[in-house]
Amino acid sequence: MTSIVAADDLVAARTRINEGLDAVAAPDTTEPKISNTDLVVKAVAEALRAHPEVNVSFGGDGVYKHDRV
């Protein structure tokens, strides 16, 4: 399955975050960068916390609800 999404706001947020990290980094160091994947994973985790009824997986014999994200 493939989806096309407009991720302009995500990319802009990532740029702002990484610029902020660079601004507070110690001289002559390389701070870790935030990736687009990092931001998507965070958004999915927050969505699952807000809507626990969709935090499920499908198994061979049914649907399993998960209590943790």
KAKABEL-V290025 format. One record per helix or strand of 3 or more residues. SS is the DSSP state (~ for helix, > for strand). FROM is the first residue (numbers start at 1). TO is the last residue. Records with the same first field share a line. If there is no record, write none. Layout:
SS: FROM-TO, FROM-TO
This chain:
~: 8-24, 36-50, 52-54
>: 56-59, 62-65
